[in-house]
Amino acid sequence: MKKIAVISAILEEPELVQHKFNDVVSSFQGIVKGRMGIPFDQERIAIISLTVIGSLDEINNLTGKLGNIEHVIVKTAISKKEI
């Protein structure tokens, strides 16, 4: 069964981590359905929100890989409804 989730990420040093972050997201392109990013250049922070549809394992795997990147803080909200 698949679920819909929103993965929110704060990149505290975007210039240092954005390539690694984007590489991880690209490797999960099959489950990523939407992406919104808001840069805060003066604060040197970027906020990225990913909408994903996938199995719990896929969602947790993506969340874990993003959370293991230094200077990246990740939180995930997963719907209870299965699709």
C-alpha positions in Angstrom: 0.0 0.0 0.0 1.1 3.5 -0.7 0.7 6.7 1.4 0.9 10.4 0.7 3.5 12.3 2.8 5.1 15.7 3.0 8.8 15.9 3.8 9.9 19.3 5.1 13.6 20.1 5.1 15.6 23.0 6.4 19.0 23.4 4.7 21.1 25.5 7.2 24.0 25.9 4.8 22.4 25.5 1.3 25.5 26.4 -0.6 27.3 23.5 1.0 24.6 20.8 0.9 22.2 21.6 -2.0 24.0 19.3 -4.5 24.0 16.4 -2.2 20.4 17.1 -1.2 19.3 17.3 -4.9 21.2 14.1 -5.7 19.3 12.2 -3.0 15.9 13.7 -4.1 16.7 12.8 -7.8 17.4 9.2 -6.8 13.8 9.0 -5.5 12.2 10.8 -8.5 9.7 8.0 -8.9 7.9 8.9 -5.6 8.4 12.7 -5.6 5.3 14.3 -7.0 6.0 18.0 -6.0 8.6 20.2 -4.7 8.6 23.8 -3.4 11.6 25.7 -2.2 12.0 29.0 -0.5 15.5 30.5 -0.2 16.4 32.9 2.6 19.6 34.2 1.2 20.4 36.7 3.9 19.9 34.1 6.6 21.8 31.4 4.6 18.8 29.0 5.0 16.6 27.3 2.5 13.2 25.6 3.2 12.2 22.8 0.9 8.9 20.9 1.0 8.5 17.6 -0.9 5.2 15.9 -1.6 5.7 12.1 -2.1 3.5 9.1 -2.8 5.1 5.7 -1.9 5.4 2.8 0.5 6.3 3.5 4.1 9.7 2.0 3.4 10.3 4.3 0.4 9.2 7.4 2.3 11.3 6.5 5.4 14.3 5.6 3.2 14.2 9.1 1.6 13.6 10.8 4.9 16.5 9.0 6.4 19.0 9.7 3.6 18.1 13.4 3.7 18.3 13.6 7.4 21.8 12.1 7.3 23.1 15.0 5.3 25.0 17.4 7.5 23.2 20.8 8.0 19.9 19.4 6.9 16.9 19.1 9.3 14.0 16.9 8.2 10.5 16.2 9.4 7.9 14.0 7.7 4.1 14.0 8.0 2.5 10.8 6.6 -1.2 10.4 6.0 -3.0 7.6 7.7 -5.1 6.9 4.6 -3.7 4.3 2.3 -4.1 4.7 -1.4 
